[in-house]
Each structure stands twice: as structure tokens, then as C-alpha cells.
Amino acid sequence: MSDMLNVVVDGLWRQGNKSLAVRLVAEGGETLPDWLPGAHIDVHLPCGLIRQYSLTGPRTGESYLICVGRETASRGGSRYIHETLRPGQRLLVSVPRNLFALQQAERVLLMAAGIGITPLYAMALELEAAGTPFTLHYSVKSHESAAFRRELSQFTQGECVIHAASPRAGLAEHIPEPEAGLHLYVCGPAGFMEKVREVATAKRWMEGNIHAEAFQPVALAAGSNAADVFTIAVASTGERWPVPADKTIAQVLQENGVAVPLSCEMGICGACLTPVIDGVVDHRDTVQSEAEKCGVNQQVALCCSRSHSRELVIGL
């Protein structure tokens, strides 16, 4: 199966006063590949940008639904979709990838802020269908800006509470003490997700029961001691090249003829995760959990991460 799909914009409509829902169908009318809640697609916009958007809404083989918030500090993607994209336009999108999948649970707590509602709305629909109890806390600047407001009021297995206040307000109240079988999923701005994790950790939640999806690259910690220059080595060929401070591993590999699967180039999509054979990774992605970054079998995001060791050997 090809990793790319030709789709057509089948419809656009407002969701609240800040977001735009976009329905995509296969250009030839065929069934689209299946997906599960938490999945996202790369959307190749005609303006030359590639952006990642979570799939949302009911799962059908006939269409994909994304919802895009209008960002004040847009890097171009949301502005293009809100101002230029029109029904009938053809786009290229990736096959869905899922790095934020629902785990088996007895009960689920969903916490969304802003456009972070998109993957969690799909999760709520899945949990409703499975009969799994859940609570969704959805923080927005105003009730008028809430996306899928009508749909979120129709659950019977779970409940949705919309908070028109600071996303960080009331988190201690909304996050209960941990229980066996209770899992937490959070999506929204980086500061909101960090605060949710902070509150849950203070209440002694287990790391494996907290799941987050990020749409922004992780900030480099002050005083990072990663080497300015290190060597990247390809295990299959033994080839080695220096990686200077002003270039990524992916850029160096591409310059030397090594194919690298890139998409977001910010460490948020997982497309370029590659096994590490030897060396100590300076992880700068937001895709992997802390447990994965500290595990025995690690992967490195070639688009953003670097090396704490003089040489990093990767499984290519």
C-alpha cells in the first residue's frame, strides 16, 4: 500500500467561532484506510507546507474528518486552511499513523484544551460505543469557541464538561486520585499538558497510565550538554559523517544520499524514528514517552534529536 493518498476536500464548516472542520474523501471514490482514535495524518497543502492533524469524529471508510483551529501565530498551515482551502480542492495526505492510541482500561479520563479536543472527541466516541465509562473535561476561552459542542452533549456512557476558563484552573479538582484501571489522556497546548502531568504525578499517578499527544516541538533545556558536533554512523554500511551544531541528523543523512522519512521535522509525528544501535541520545521529540526514551531499545527522532555521546550508531 502506498503511504500517500489522493483526496478531495468534500466539505468545510465552522466548529465554534475559531475552528474549521474539513471533510476529505478519496479522489477516486474508493474506501480510505481504517484508523483508530488518536491517529493523525500529514496534510500536504498546495502552499508547500506539511501539517499534522488528528483524525476526529465517527470512523467511516468513506471520509476523514479533521478540525483546524485558527492560530493567531500561525506558521502558515491554519491560515491557508481558513482563508484559501475550498471544496473540490485536491490534496495529498499520508496514511493514518497512531502514536496516541487508546489502551485497555476500565474507566477513562479525557482532558482537552482548545483544538486538543480533536483526538479526544474521537476517543469519546469509541469509548461510548464500547460502553466504557469516561469523563471529558474540555477547556476553551469561551463556550462559543468550543468545537463539536452539540455532539459532545449527547453521550450516555460518559459525560463532557466544558470549562470556559483558564485551561489550568481546577485541574487538581478534575484529576482524581489514581485507581487501578483508570487511564488519563490529555491533548492541548504544551503548558496545559505539562500542568496536567504535574498534577497527576503529584497525586502519584503511574507514568504508564498518563498518555499525551503534543503538537509543538519540545523546547531545548537550558544548559544542554549535548555535543555541538558528533558523528552519526549508519550500521548497515559503516559510513560515518559529522553532524554540526547548525544541522540535524536528517539533513546530514540526506546530504549523503541516505533516504530519511520526514514529515513534521519538529519531533511531533514519529515518521523519522529510527532504532539506536549504540550511543547516548539527546532526545528532543515529544512523540516518545519518558519510559521509551530511557528504555533498553531506544529510537531517535532524526529530525530534531542529537547525541550526548561522540558517536551515535543508528539502525539504517
Buried (B, 14 or more C-beta within 10 A) or exposed (E): EEEEBEBBBBEBEEBBEBBBBBBBBBEEEEEBBEBBBBBBBBBBBEEEBBBBBBBBBEBEEEBBBBBBBBBEEBEEBBBBBBEEBEEEBEBBBBBBBBBBEBEEBEBBBBBBBBBBBBBBBBBBBBBBEEEBBBBBBBBBBEEEBBBBBEBBEEBEEBBBEBBEEEBBEBBEEBBBEBEEEBBBBBBBBBEBBBBBBEBBEEEEBEEEBBBBBBBEBBEEEEEEEBBEEBBBBBBEEEBEBEBEEEBBBBBBBBEEEBEBEBBBBBBBBBBBBBEBBEBBBBBBBBBBBEEBBEEEEBBBBBBBBBBBBEBBBBBB
